[in-house]
Amino acid sequence: MDEFLIPHANFKRLYEEYHKYGSLSIGVDFDNTIYDYHKKGYKYDRVINLLQRAQDLGMKLHIFSANPDPLFIKAHCEEIGLIIEGINTDGVKLGWDSRKPFYSILLDDRAGLISAYEDLSMLVDELEVLKYESDETIHTSIN
């Protein structure tokens, strides 16, 4: 089977890239991923919480959206506690021109959000445990 058709294969790549580069670039769709565009009462709390946790680990967020109002996007992200690096910008500079933006992972309601969410969540969970263990080791050695 092709590598990325295997469930959670992306987790392994994200884990390796995070440890290689010390950060990841997360592309985030806006409408119906972190904002209730159709006003159906959705909160997207789980996705927003995951992105906040990822930011706390040094990951960078880039909004990728067809929404025509970048000022609204920026204001909404600030309101929900997300610091964004840009809107419709590349997360990683490739060194050549491309219309396709490049991110370590893309969270998008029209592009397998549940799969991307699960893999990023597994990564963040793992990194938080490692950080906690590292912080505890430092704290113990100081005392």
N, C-alpha and C positions, 0 to 999 in steps of 0.2 A: 504494500500500500504506500502511496505517496506520503512523504513525511508530514505535511501539514493537514492531511486528512485524518491523521491519528488524533483522537481527542487529547487535548491539553499539550500537544507538541509545542505549541507556541510558548507555554510556560517555560519550558527548558531554554528556548532561545532568549526569552526576556531575562531569565535568571543569569544566563551567561553574559548577555550584553550589559546588564546592570553592573555586574562585577568587573567587567572589562572597562567600562566607561565611567562608572560611578554615578550614573544617572540614566534616565530614559526620557524620550520625548513622546508624550501621549497626545495623539490627535483626538479631539472630542467634538462630535457633532453637537449642535446647539438644540435645534427644534426637535422635540420628542425624545431627547436623550438626557438633557438637563433642564429643559424648559418646556412647559406644557403649551405648545403652540396652538393646539386645537381646543384648549380650555375644557378638558374632560375631567379635570380634578386630580390629575397625576402629579405627584410630588418629586419623583425620581430621587428620593432620599438615599437609597442604597448606592446609586451611581455617584451622587454628589459626595457622600461620605467616603467612598472608596477613593475618589479623586483628591479629597482633602488629605487623606492618609498618605496617598502617593506623594503629594506635595511635601508633606512633612519628612519624607525620605529623600527629598531633593529632586524628584522628578518634575519635569517641566510640562505645562499644559498649553496646547495650541488649539484654538477653536477652528474647526473646519465647517463652514456653514453656507447655505444659500440664502440665509436671512439677510435682507438688504439693509439692516440697521445696526451698524457696528457699535454705535454709542449705546444702544439698548443692550446689546450683547455684553459689552464691557460692564455696564452698570449692573446687569443681572448677575454676572459672575462675581462681582465685588459683593453684592448683596448676599449671595449664598456662600461666601468665603473662599472663592476660587481666584487665585492669582494667575492670570493668563499671560503668556509670552507674546501672543499675537493672534490675529484673526485672519484666517486664510493665508497663513504663512507656512513655510517649511519648518518642520521641527528639527530636521537635520539637513545641513547643506551638503549636497551631493558633489559639488564641484563642476556641474554642468547644468544647462538649462533643461527643465522638465516641467510640463504642465501638471504632472502628478506630484502632489505634496508627499513628502516622506516622513513617516513617524515610526517609532518603535512598535506602536500598537494604535489602532483606531477604534474608539468606542462610538458606534453609530447605530441608531435604531434600524437602519436599512442595510446594515452590513454585519449581521451576526453579533449583535450587541451581547447576547447572553454568553456566547463563547469567549468573546474578548473580556467581558466582565469577570467571568470565572477564572480565566488565566491570570488576569491582572490581580484579582483578589487573592489567588493562591500565592502569587509573588509577594504582594504587600504583607500578607500574613507571615510568610516565611522571613522576610526582611525585618519585620517588627520583632519577631522572636530573636533573631540574631542580634539586633540592636539592643534589645533588653538584656540579653545574656552578656553582651559586651559591656554595657553600662554597669551591670551588676558586678562584673569582674573588676572593672575600674574602681567602683565604689568600695568593694571588699579590699582591694589592694591598698587603697588610701587609708582605710581604717585600721 
